[in-house]
Amino acid sequence: APHNDPHGGPPSHYAGRLMRSAPSPRRAATVPNDPTWVSPWASLTRIEDSEAEAPAVPAKDEPVLQDPPAAQAESDTSAQTDTDDGGAVAPKVEDPDLQQATPAPTEFPTSSPGKTAADGSAKQDGGSSQGTMKKISKKGDRDIQRKEKEEVALLTTVFWGIMPTVVVLTLVFEAIHRRWAGIDLSQPVPGLQADGEAVQNQAVNHWLDGLWPLTKHFFFQGQMQGLARFLFVLLVTMALFRLFLTWCSNQWESAFWDSIEKRHTGQFWRCMLLFLLIAAVNVLTSTYNDYISSMLIIRWRTALTMTLQERWLIGRAFYLEHFPPRDADAQRQTTVDNPDQRLQEDIAGFVGAYLSIFFAIFQCFGTLLVFTPVLFRLSPSYAFGFYYCPGWLLYVSAAYSLFGSFLTHTIGRTLLPLSFLGQRMEANYRHAAMEVRDHTLSIAMYGSEGVEHARLTRNYDLIQRVTWENMRFAKHLGFFRNFYFLANDVVPFCILAGNYFKGQITLGQMMQILNALRRVQEALSSFVSAYPDITNARATIDRLYHFWNAVELAGKHVKEATVTMQDPAPGSEATVLSAQNINISLPNRTLWENAELVVKPGERVILLGRDGSGKSVFLRAVAGIWPAQGLVRMGGDKGDRGNVLFVPQKPFLPPGSLRAAVSYPEGPEEYDEQSVREMLQAVKLKVLDDVPLDHVGDWGKRLSGGEQQRLAFAHAMLRRPELLVLDETTAAIGEAEAAELYQILGERLPQSTAVITVAHEGTSPSVEKWHNVRYKCNVDAHKWEQA
């Protein structure tokens, strides 16, 4: 078959040129068995064969293709002409392709001239074709490389133009943007001074304050400590198992990329099967890890909420804000600010943040323990491909990450007190808005909407100022963090580029090293990535720990500062109330000094006095909710203090059903429907005649002050206490209606029930006459005198 000349020559001429590479038939016939003879074309043959992947040698049983007769004759003539004096074939090559061809070394067989020429022609044809294809492939590669270089050069030129533009726009924006804030940013943020509470509490040496007290109660002291420790150990075990899965993934990555590089199909699919197994196990463990973590969070939050809620309410710390002011330091330590935020928001934030940060730290240390040896072992012996230094990647990664962590804290340390102040300002604004909601009627009657709007605006301006300061320092930190994490995508490749290009590591090894390096670097750089979360968590923990200490100190203060409460002494004269040596003082004057009051069962006692004489304060001291000294015995024969009912001037009616409002402070299930309806009719609350008892409403806003006081009388008659204390409970009711209510009260209550009423001097004669014991306040002697 004719051979096609890639250079465009006729087939016969191309075949003839290839035939010149074959030895002369006369020379081949004269030295067929001489082992010392070497063809001068041997060097060219060896070069050509080194590049050819499969020399074009005919198979054993395959017929050899012969050139046409014309080509054969031309070959014979060329062979005779190009023979030198020694009988060797002259190395005469005219085609440049043949100069680049590298046929394999060939031992010329002893055969007929025609056959020898045909074999040489076939080999030369195969080598030339392969060389031509490689030449075309290399030319295509050079075109792609040239195009990529042009694209990179073009983008580089474009960004050399973009860079100064962006810098100029940034400088202009920095110069003018603070004018758009809408508030005066020149004033310092309150509490951000160097000696401020927020700055001092957020120092590094205070970062762990509050963690142990808020943690040990749940894991070592609470009722659920066994379950808590079990769930925690289970999460730690699952975290360790996930570290094992991470190590397996790193091993898989090396085998996977090596199979890609070496084109091993079978190994590739085996790696994919292993990936599916690892992924299935990882999905199960990750899902249940999150679920069990949620279980621990809700149990911990419940335990912490119930503990603080009990200390705040049962310990009567909630009432401390009504106590007279004390010295500044003691007042600051026991001030319970924004308890709604502490109980609802901060507890949930603390528990979630604590577990997240703890297991993040645990994961970091575990990752370092697992991948530090791996990175040390996989590190190339030569740093950057030049300097011998075993384990150098570990040193570079540690230095890089620690330097980043140091700069992150240096730049962003102001964010911690700002986060603390920001959350406090948010809570103050929310509390101010809630006060408006709770006093809507008074505000509307006063027409003080503008005043309240200005007050809310001032609180919100503080939020804006803190937010702008937070934005400023977060921007400074953002410059560094964004550059740091962008560099993380490129720096590992730059570090390993020298080793890879020098052939010291394979592609699979490089990907495995990069994965291990990424794991170690993420662990060491976790402080940088988690710094904003750490600042928010530190602020939350600080507020919650202050609330923890405040309710504990407030509870102790309430217990120590109030009167001593005791049950009636056995065998003593029957009394329902015995107050002895009651002393009450304010910062500027004395209200009561060694005052006494004794009330027996069935007595109806009225306490009269001028405004500001301390009548209501005396009752608060007797109830144990005001600072005082003295001894109080209260209750029936069995000392049942729970059967004493104090009714304030403005009763509290919780939102809910009407039955719950009438039954408060007991539960709605305490009284049957017929009794509740009967008492509502007795106090003549006609507005509720057609309202079902299960109707839900906000009764504190729906009912007027007088109607709320009537509802309090209805509850007193339902409860039938042994001692009923009424603190100006008819102040919002007319004299005739008040006298009528007292008359109904006397008819409905048992004869043994003692009633104490606090009233102003000059109260209704009918009401005063209903009582059989009268006491009047002696302002000069600071005592009660029986009239």
KOLZASE-932804 format. One line per 10 residues: number of its first residue (from 1); their letters; for each residue x, y, z of C-alpha. Coordinates in steps of 0.05 Angstrom, whole numbers, plus 5000, padded with zeros to 4 digits. Last residue first. Example, Ala and Ser with C-alpha at 12.3 -4.5 7.8 and 13.67 -1.06 7.14 Angstrom:
residues 2
2) SA) 5273,4979,5143; 5246,4910,5156
END
This chain:
residues 787
787) AQEWKHADVN) 3844,6086,7402; 3901,6036,7406; 3968,6068,7395; 4016,6042,7342; 4088,6066,7348; 4137,6115,7320; 4134,6157,7383; 4128,6223,7345; 4087,6195,7287; 4037,6160,7332
777) CKYRVNHWKE) 3998,6117,7282; 3927,6101,7303; 3899,6033,7320; 3825,6015,7320; 3794,5948,7340; 3720,5930,7325; 3721,5945,7251; 3655,5958,7215; 3653,6028,7246; 3714,6050,7206
767) VSPSTGEHAV) 3681,6026,7141; 3617,6063,7158; 3655,6124,7181; 3689,6128,7113; 3762,6146,7120; 3783,6209,7156; 3853,6183,7172; 3877,6140,7116; 3866,6065,7115; 3901,5999,7128
757) TIVATSQPLR) 3852,5942,7142; 3867,5880,7183; 3816,5824,7184; 3815,5763,7230; 3776,5702,7207; 3743,5665,7264; 3673,5689,7246; 3680,5655,7178; 3678,5701,7117; 3615,5711,7075
747) EGLIQYLEAA) 3575,5757,7120; 3633,5801,7141; 3656,5808,7070; 3586,5828,7047; 3587,5885,7098; 3657,5904,7078; 3634,5908,7006; 3574,5951,7025; 3619,6000,7063; 3664,6005,7002
737) EAEGIAATTE) 3604,6018,6956; 3581,6074,7001; 3650,6105,7007; 3666,6101,6932; 3715,6050,6905; 3786,6063,6879; 3816,6065,6950; 3778,6003,6970; 3840,5957,6979; 3876,6008,7023
727) DLVLLEPRRL) 3923,5951,7044; 3875,5894,7063; 3904,5839,7108; 3861,5776,7115; 3880,5726,7170; 3848,5658,7177; 3834,5656,7102; 3766,5644,7069; 3794,5630,6998; 3730,5645,6961
717) MAHAFALRQQ) 3714,5706,7002; 3784,5733,6990; 3777,5719,6915; 3713,5760,6911; 3745,5817,6949; 3802,5817,6898; 3751,5820,6841; 3721,5881,6874; 3790,5913,6875; 3798,5898,6800
707) EGGSLRKGWD) 3730,5929,6786; 3751,5992,6823; 3815,5998,6783; 3780,5986,6717; 3778,5919,6683; 3804,5903,6613; 3876,5922,6626; 3890,5877,6686; 3840,5828,6658; 3882,5811,6597
697) GVHDLPVDDL) 3834,5761,6567; 3815,5688,6561; 3742,5666,6570; 3739,5602,6611; 3694,5634,6664; 3645,5654,6610; 3629,5728,6609; 3555,5745,6615; 3557,5769,6687; 3626,5799,6681
687) VKLKVAQLME) 3606,5872,6675; 3558,5860,6732; 3615,5854,6782; 3567,5861,6841; 3613,5835,6896; 3563,5779,6910; 3554,5764,6836; 3627,5750,6827; 3625,5708,6891; 3568,5664,6864
677) RVSQEDYEEP) 3603,5654,6797; 3666,5629,6830; 3627,5583,6877; 3587,5553,6819; 3648,5543,6775; 3686,5502,6826; 3747,5529,6861; 3819,5503,6866; 3825,5484,6792; 3840,5556,6773
667) GEPYSVAARL) 3905,5554,6812; 3916,5597,6873; 3944,5667,6870; 3897,5680,6834; 3829,5645,6834; 3789,5703,6805; 3841,5714,6749; 3846,5639,6735; 3770,5633,6728; 3770,5693,6680
657) SGPPLFPKQP) 3819,5656,6635; 3888,5682,6622; 3928,5746,6633; 3950,5752,6706; 3910,5798,6752; 3954,5835,6802; 3917,5874,6856; 3929,5949,6863; 3920,5967,6936; 3952,5903,6958
647) VFLVNGRDGK) 3915,5841,6986; 3955,5800,7037; 3925,5731,7052; 3945,5688,7110; 3929,5613,7104; 3998,5597,7080; 4025,5618,7147; 3997,5554,7177; 4027,5559,7247; 3985,5502,7273
637) DGGMRVLGQA) 3942,5546,7317; 3936,5596,7261; 3989,5638,7227; 4039,5694,7241; 4093,5704,7291; 4136,5765,7274; 4201,5785,7309; 4238,5849,7297; 4285,5885,7250; 4265,5915,7184
627) PWIGAVARLF) 4282,5916,7110; 4217,5905,7071; 4187,5842,7041; 4177,5800,7103; 4101,5806,7107; 4107,5844,7173; 4156,5891,7139; 4107,5901,7082; 4052,5916,7132; 4095,5968,7167
617) VSKGSGDRGL) 4113,5999,7100; 4038,6006,7084; 4027,6047,7148; 4092,6087,7142; 4069,6157,7161; 4075,6181,7090; 4001,6199,7083; 3969,6204,7152; 3950,6144,7194; 3897,6093,7211
607) LIVREGPKVV) 3904,6018,7223; 3837,5981,7225; 3829,5915,7262; 3772,5866,7255; 3783,5812,7307; 3758,5741,7294; 3824,5708,7314; 3870,5753,7354; 3915,5809,7328; 3976,5835,7364
597) LEANEWLTRN) 4016,5895,7339; 4081,5922,7366; 4128,5980,7347; 4198,5980,7375; 4215,6041,7332; 4178,6054,7268; 4190,6105,7212; 4259,6132,7227; 4288,6185,7181; 4337,6203,7125
587) PLSININQAS) 4363,6137,7100; 4298,6102,7120; 4288,6064,7184; 4242,6008,7207; 4243,5976,7276; 4190,5925,7296; 4197,5905,7369; 4142,5852,7367; 4092,5833,7314; 4042,5779,7335
577) LVTAESGPAP) 3990,5757,7285; 3939,5701,7286; 3937,5697,7361; 3915,5644,7411; 3951,5654,7477; 4013,5612,7481; 4012,5537,7490; 4059,5524,7432; 4094,5588,7407; 4064,5616,7343
567) DQMTVTAEKV) 4108,5602,7282; 4169,5646,7271; 4191,5699,7221; 4251,5742,7237; 4244,5810,7205; 4277,5829,7140; 4350,5848,7126; 4382,5779,7132; 4332,5741,7088; 4326,5797,7037
557) HKGALEVANW) 4401,5804,7035; 4412,5730,7026; 4362,5729,6968; 4395,5790,6938; 4464,5759,6942; 4439,5696,6906; 4398,5735,6857; 4457,5781,6842; 4508,5725,6837; 4468,5687,6784
547) FHYLRDITAR) 4449,5752,6748; 4523,5772,6745; 4538,5703,6718; 4485,5712,6665; 4512,5779,6644; 4584,5754,6641; 4565,5690,6604; 4528,5730,6551; 4586,5778,6541; 4635,5720,6535
537) ANTIDPYASV) 4590,5684,6486; 4585,5746,6442; 4660,5756,6442; 4673,5682,6430; 4626,5681,6370; 4663,5740,6340; 4730,5704,6352; 4710,5637,6322; 4749,5642,6257; 4812,5670,6289
527) FSSLAEQVRR) 4810,5624,6349; 4800,5565,6302; 4865,5581,6268; 4905,5525,6301; 4850,5474,6287; 4839,5500,6217; 4914,5498,6204; 4919,5426,6227; 4860,5404,6184; 4884,5443,6123
517) LANLIQMMQG) 4954,5415,6130; 4925,5344,6133; 4884,5358,6071; 4942,5392,6035; 4987,5333,6052; 4937,5284,6024; 4928,5327,5961; 5004,5331,5953; 5012,5256,5963; 4960,5242,5910
507) LTIQGKFYNG) 4993,5291,5861; 5061,5259,5873; 5116,5286,5917; 5191,5302,5905; 5180,5313,5831; 5214,5382,5831; 5148,5414,5812; 5114,5382,5871; 5166,5402,5923; 5170,5473,5899
497) ALICFPVVDN) 5094,5481,5897; 5083,5456,5968; 5085,5523,6004; 5051,5559,5947; 4995,5508,5948; 4987,5516,6024; 4987,5593,6017; 4931,5597,5966; 4865,5581,6001; 4890,5602,6069
487) ALFYFNRFFG) 4908,5670,6039; 4835,5685,6030; 4823,5666,6103; 4877,5714,6128; 4858,5771,6081; 4786,5767,6104; 4807,5762,6177; 4855,5822,6172; 4809,5871,6139; 4750,5845,6180
477) LHKAFRMNEW) 4784,5862,6245; 4787,5935,6227; 4715,5932,6202; 4693,5898,6266; 4725,5956,6304; 4684,6007,6266; 4620,5967,6264; 4622,5957,6339; 4630,6031,6348; 4571,6043,6302
467) TVRQILDYNR) 4530,5992,6340; 4546,6023,6408; 4525,6091,6382; 4462,6064,6351; 4441,6026,6414; 4453,6089,6455; 4408,6127,6406; 4355,6074,6419; 4352,6091,6492; 4347,6165,6477
457) TLRAHEVGES) 4292,6151,6426; 4253,6110,6477; 4254,6169,6525; 4235,6218,6470; 4176,6175,6450; 4155,6169,6522; 4154,6244,6529; 4117,6253,6464; 4064,6202,6485; 4053,6238,6550
447) GYMAISLTHD) 3980,6255,6540; 3971,6244,6614; 3909,6201,6601; 3944,6163,6545; 4006,6151,6588; 3963,6128,6646; 3923,6080,6602; 3984,6052,6566; 4021,6034,6629; 4042,5962,6616
437) RVEMAAHRYN) 4057,5975,6542; 4099,6036,6558; 4137,5996,6610; 4149,5942,6558; 4180,5993,6511; 4228,6015,6566; 4246,5942,6579; 4262,5931,6505; 4306,5992,6504; 4343,5969,6566
427) AEMRQGLFSL) 4353,5900,6537; 4382,5927,6473; 4428,5972,6513; 4453,5913,6554; 4465,5872,6492; 4505,5928,6461; 4545,5939,6525; 4569,5867,6529; 4583,5864,6454; 4622,5929,6459
417) PLLTRGITHT) 4661,5902,6518; 4683,5842,6475; 4693,5879,6410; 4749,5921,6439; 4794,5859,6435; 4788,5858,6359; 4856,5882,6333; 4901,5851,6386; 4857,5789,6390; 4861,5777,6315
407) LFSGFLSYAA) 4936,5795,6312; 4953,5742,6363; 4910,5690,6329; 4941,5704,6261; 5012,5697,6290; 4991,5632,6322; 4965,5606,6256; 5026,5623,6213; 5076,5598,6266; 5038,5533,6275
397) SVYLLWGPCY) 5031,5521,6200; 5105,5535,6186; 5127,5489,6242; 5082,5433,6220; 5104,5440,6147; 5177,5434,6168; 5169,5363,6193; 5239,5343,6170; 5282,5402,6149; 5329,5396,6089
387) YFGFAYSPSL) 5327,5461,6050; 5309,5467,5976; 5240,5438,5957; 5201,5490,5997; 5229,5456,6059; 5263,5391,6039; 5243,5326,6073; 5173,5330,6047; 5120,5331,6103; 5079,5267,6104
377) RFLVPTFVLL) 5105,5243,6172; 5100,5310,6207; 5031,5322,6176; 5007,5254,6199; 5038,5263,6268; 5001,5330,6274; 4938,5301,6243; 4909,5260,6300; 4932,5299,6361; 4919,5366,6327
367) TGFCQFIAFF) 4850,5344,6305; 4835,5322,6376; 4858,5388,6404; 4815,5426,6354; 4755,5380,6363; 4758,5390,6438; 4762,5465,6429; 4702,5463,6382; 4668,5416,6431; 4676,5467,6486
357) ISLYAGVFGA) 4658,5527,6443; 4593,5495,6417; 4574,5469,6486; 4585,5537,6518; 4551,5575,6462; 4487,5534,6465; 4483,5536,6541; 4499,5610,6546; 4452,5632,6491; 4394,5593,6521
347) IDEQLRQDPN) 4408,5622,6590; 4417,5692,6561; 4351,5695,6523; 4293,5674,6568; 4318,5679,6639; 4369,5734,6631; 4327,5774,6583; 4266,5773,6630; 4311,5790,6689; 4328,5857,6657
337) DVTTQRQADA) 4371,5884,6714; 4378,5848,6780; 4418,5896,6823; 4452,5858,6880; 4524,5874,6864; 4510,5945,6841; 4471,5963,6903; 4526,5934,6948; 4578,5977,6912; 4535,6040,6910
327) DRPPFHELYF) 4515,6040,6984; 4442,6026,6998; 4377,6048,6965; 4310,6033,6998; 4280,5965,6978; 4233,5963,6919; 4287,5936,6873; 4296,5878,6921; 4229,5849,6903; 4254,5801,6850
317) ARGILWREQL) 4304,5772,6900; 4245,5742,6937; 4281,5675,6947; 4221,5641,6917; 4222,5688,6857; 4294,5700,6837; 4323,5638,6868; 4268,5595,6838; 4276,5626,6769; 4351,5618,6773
307) TMTLATRWRI) 4345,5544,6789; 4288,5530,6741; 4324,5564,6684; 4389,5528,6697; 4355,5459,6699; 4313,5473,6638; 4372,5501,6598; 4413,5440,6616; 4358,5393,6595; 4346,5432,6530
297) ILMSSIYDNY) 4420,5434,6513; 4433,5361,6529; 4377,5338,6484; 4400,5386,6429; 4469,5355,6434; 4437,5286,6428; 4403,5308,6363; 4466,5342,6334; 4508,5280,6349; 4452,5237,6321
287) TSTLVNVAAI) 4456,5272,6254; 4532,5273,6253; 4538,5199,6271; 4488,5176,6219; 4515,5220,6163; 4587,5200,6179; 4571,5126,6176; 4538,5134,6108; 4595,5179,6083; 4649,5129,6104
277) LLFLLMCRWF) 4613,5072,6068; 4600,5114,6006; 4673,5137,6005; 4697,5065,6010; 4656,5048,5949; 4684,5108,5912; 4755,5086,5929; 4741,5017,5901; 4715,5051,5839; 4780,5090,5830
267) QGTHRKEISD) 4823,5029,5845; 4789,4991,5788; 4797,5049,5739; 4871,5061,5753; 4885,5124,5712; 4951,5137,5747; 4933,5209,5768; 4861,5192,5784; 4880,5130,5824; 4932,5172,5861
257) WFASEWQNSC) 4878,5223,5877; 4833,5170,5908; 4888,5134,5948; 4911,5199,5980; 4840,5222,5994; 4821,5157,6027; 4875,5165,6080; 4849,5235,6096; 4778,5209,6099; 4800,5155,6148
247) WTLFLRFLAM) 4830,5208,6193; 4765,5248,6191; 4726,5185,6208; 4771,5174,6268; 4759,5246,6290; 4685,5232,6283; 4694,5173,6331; 4726,5220,6382; 4668,5268,6376; 4619,5211,6385
237) TVLLVFLFRA) 4654,5191,6449; 4652,5263,6474; 4578,5267,6458; 4564,5202,6497; 4605,5228,6556; 4562,5291,6557; 4497,5252,6551; 4518,5207,6610; 4541,5265,6652; 4475,5302,6643
227) LGQMQGQFFF) 4434,5239,6656; 4469,5229,6722; 4467,5303,6741; 4392,5308,6730; 4374,5326,6802; 4426,5380,6803; 4493,5381,6839; 4548,5352,6794; 4531,5364,6720; 4478,5418,6726
217) HKTLPWLGDL) 4504,5457,6786; 4576,5448,6762; 4565,5487,6698; 4541,5557,6718; 4590,5559,6776; 4647,5534,6730; 4637,5582,6672; 4627,5645,6713; 4696,5675,6702; 4734,5639,6647
207) WHNVAQNQVA) 4748,5701,6606; 4767,5743,6667; 4843,5740,6657; 4833,5760,6584; 4799,5825,6604; 4724,5828,6590; 4702,5845,6661; 4747,5906,6664; 4722,5935,6598; 4648,5925,6614
197) EGDAQLGPVP) 4653,5952,6684; 4687,6016,6661; 4757,6036,6683; 4784,6040,6612; 4722,6075,6588; 4671,6037,6547; 4615,6044,6599; 4579,6101,6563; 4602,6106,6490; 4643,6168,6479
187) QSLDIGAWRR) 4611,6228,6444; 4637,6244,6375; 4586,6198,6342; 4530,6249,6343; 4471,6216,6309; 4444,6209,6238; 4500,6161,6218; 4508,6192,6148; 4565,6238,6169; 4604,6176,6187
177) HIAEFVLTLV) 4608,6160,6112; 4649,6221,6091; 4723,6208,6098; 4720,6132,6099; 4680,6133,6034; 4732,6177,6000; 4789,6132,6023; 4753,6070,5999; 4738,6102,5931; 4811,6119,5923
167) VVTPMIGWFV) 4833,6048,5942; 4783,6017,5895; 4806,6059,5837; 4879,6045,5853; 4866,5970,5849; 4821,5969,5788; 4875,5992,5739; 4927,5943,5762; 4869,5895,5763; 4858,5902,5688
157) TTLLAVEEKE) 4932,5893,5672; 4935,5830,5714; 4872,5805,5680; 4904,5815,5611; 4969,5782,5632; 4932,5722,5660; 4891,5716,5596; 4953,5722,5552; 4989,5670,5593; 4929,5623,5587
147) KRQIDRDGKK) 4928,5632,5512; 5002,5617,5506; 4994,5555,5548; 4936,5531,5505; 4976,5544,5441; 5037,5508,5469; 4994,5449,5487; 4966,5447,5416; 5037,5449,5387; 5057,5393,5433
137) SIKKMTGQSS) 4999,5351,5408; 5016,5365,5335; 5089,5346,5347; 5066,5284,5383; 5024,5264,5324; 5083,5276,5276; 5130,5235,5319; 5080,5178,5319; 5074,5180,5244; 5150,5183,5234
127) GGDQKASGDA) 5161,5124,5280; 5109,5081,5244; 5136,5098,5174; 5208,5085,5195; 5189,5017,5220; 5150,4998,5158; 5205,5022,5111; 5258,4984,5148; 5218,4920,5143; 5204,4931,5068
117) ATKGPSSTPF) 5277,4944,5053; 5298,4881,5087; 5246,4841,5050; 5268,4866,4983; 5342,4856,4997; 5332,4784,5017; 5345,4766,5087; 5398,4767,5140; 5367,4805,5197; 5385,4876,5217
107) ETPAPTAQQL) 5390,4884,5292; 5345,4943,5309; 5352,4997,5361; 5285,5033,5371; 5265,5090,5326; 5274,5161,5350; 5245,5211,5299; 5268,5283,5306; 5318,5278,5249; 5267,5239,5208
97) DPDEVKPAVA) 5218,5296,5214; 5272,5343,5187; 5272,5302,5121; 5340,5300,5086; 5376,5246,5123; 5441,5217,5097; 5476,5174,5147; 5519,5135,5097; 5507,5060,5096; 5568,5020,5111
87) GGDDTDTQAS) 5610,4983,5059; 5675,5011,5082; 5682,5055,5021; 5615,5089,5033; 5546,5066,5009; 5498,5121,4990; 5495,5104,4915; 5480,5031,4923; 5426,5043,4975; 5395,5098,4935
77) TDSEAQAAPP) 5391,5054,4874; 5360,4997,4913; 5310,5045,4945; 5291,5073,4878; 5279,5004,4852; 5235,4987,4911; 5196,5052,4905; 5182,5037,4833; 5163,4966,4848; 5110,4988,4899
67) DQLVPEDKAP) 5128,4980,4972; 5117,4914,5006; 5071,4902,5065; 5096,4846,5109; 5046,4791,5121; 5025,4782,5194; 5042,4714,5225; 5096,4740,5270; 5067,4808,5280; 5094,4867,5243
57) VAPAEAESDE) 5136,4917,5281; 5110,4989,5285; 5144,5007,5350; 5095,5017,5408; 5108,5076,5456; 5155,5111,5408; 5199,5163,5444; 5256,5117,5463; 5250,5081,5396; 5271,5142,5356
47) IRTLSAWPSV) 5332,5155,5399; 5354,5083,5393; 5346,5082,5318; 5385,5146,5310; 5442,5117,5350; 5439,5052,5310; 5441,5087,5243; 5516,5076,5238; 5501,5002,5238; 5542,4961,5285
37) WTPDNPVTAA) 5584,4901,5263; 5614,4862,5319; 5565,4805,5317; 5583,4788,5244; 5531,4737,5220; 5499,4774,5162; 5561,4811,5139; 5563,4803,5063; 5487,4798,5050; 5470,4859,5091
27) RRPSPASRML) 5524,4898,5055; 5496,4878,4987; 5425,4891,5009; 5445,4961,5031; 5421,4979,5100; 5352,5013,5109; 5348,5088,5125; 5348,5104,5051; 5283,5066,5044; 5245,5122,5081
17) RGAYHSPPGG) 5266,5171,5028; 5243,5123,4974; 5176,5113,5008; 5165,5188,5009; 5184,5193,4935; 5137,5137,4915; 5079,5167,4955; 5085,5235,4923; 5108,5291,4970; 5060,5332,5013
7) HPDNHPA) 5101,5336,5077; 5058,5285,5113; 5077,5234,5058; 5024,5182,5051; 5052,5112,5043; 5028,5069,4985; 5000,5000,5000
END
